[in-house]
Amino acid sequence: MPKKKYYWTRAEEAELIELWKKGITNFDVLAKELNRTPGAIAKKAERLQLSSGTQRQTTTTTVPLKGLLTHEQTLKTLVGALELLRKPFKN
C-alpha cells in the first residue's frame, strides 16, 4: 500500500501527464509508478482533464439535447401508457 500522500507536486503532475501522453492510462499501473492509490490517480486525471471515460464511465451524457422530452412530457407519456394498461384487452 502506498504511503499516504495528499498534495501533488508540479513534478508529480507533470509525470502523470507525461505517462498519460505515452499511452499509460491504467490507473493501477500509474498508481504503482507514482506511489499513489488508483483512486487518487483517477481523481487527479479527471482534474487535469486527462481522463475521457477511458476506464470509468461518467454520468455526463454526450447525447444532443434536441428532441429529448421534458420531464413533464415524459410523465404524461407514462401516465398515458399506464391508463392503456388498465383498460381490458379486446379481441
C-alpha positions in Angstrom: 0.0 0.0 0.0 1.4 3.4 -1.0 2.4 5.8 1.8 -0.4 8.3 2.4 0.2 11.4 0.3 -2.2 14.2 0.0 -0.7 17.0 -2.1 0.6 16.6 -5.6 3.8 18.4 -6.6 4.1 20.0 -10.0 6.7 17.4 -10.8 4.3 14.6 -10.0 1.5 16.2 -12.0 3.9 16.6 -14.9 5.0 12.9 -14.6 1.4 11.8 -14.7 0.7 13.9 -17.7 3.8 12.5 -19.5 2.9 8.9 -18.7 -0.7 9.5 -19.9 0.6 11.0 -23.2 2.7 7.9 -23.6 -0.5 5.9 -23.5 -0.2 4.6 -20.0 -3.8 5.1 -18.8 -4.4 2.2 -16.5 -4.9 3.6 -13.0 -3.4 0.6 -11.3 -0.2 0.9 -13.3 0.0 4.6 -12.8 -0.6 4.2 -9.1 2.4 1.9 -8.7 4.5 4.2 -10.8 3.6 7.3 -8.9 3.2 5.7 -5.4 -0.4 6.7 -5.2 -3.7 4.9 -5.0 -5.7 4.1 -8.2 -8.5 6.4 -6.8 -6.0 9.3 -6.3 -4.8 8.8 -9.9 -8.4 8.8 -11.2 -9.3 12.0 -9.4 -6.1 13.8 -10.5 -6.5 12.6 -14.1 -10.1 14.0 -14.0 -9.0 17.3 -12.5 -6.2 17.6 -15.1 -8.8 16.7 -17.7 -6.8 13.7 -18.9 -9.5 11.0 -18.5 -12.1 10.8 -21.1 -14.0 7.9 -19.8 -11.2 5.5 -20.7 -11.6 3.5 -17.5 -14.6 4.9 -15.7 -17.9 5.8 -17.1 -19.3 9.2 -16.2 -22.9 10.2 -15.8 -22.5 13.1 -18.2 -24.3 12.4 -21.5 -22.9 13.2 -24.9 -26.4 12.9 -26.5 -27.6 16.1 -28.1 -30.4 17.6 -26.1 -32.5 18.5 -29.1 -35.5 16.2 -29.5 -35.5 14.9 -25.9 -38.7 15.0 -23.9 -39.1 17.3 -20.9 -39.9 15.8 -17.5 -43.5 16.8 -17.9 -43.8 15.3 -21.4 -42.2 12.1 -20.1 -44.6 11.9 -17.2 -47.6 12.5 -19.4 -46.5 9.7 -21.8 -46.0 7.4 -18.8 -49.5 8.2 -17.4 -51.0 7.5 -20.9 -49.3 4.2 -21.1 -50.4 3.2 -17.6 -54.0 4.1 -18.5 -53.8 1.9 -21.6 -52.6 -1.0 -19.5 -55.6 -0.6 -17.1 -58.1 -1.0 -19.8 -59.3 -4.5 -20.6 -57.9 -6.1 -23.7 -60.4 -6.5 -26.5 -60.0 -9.1 -29.4 
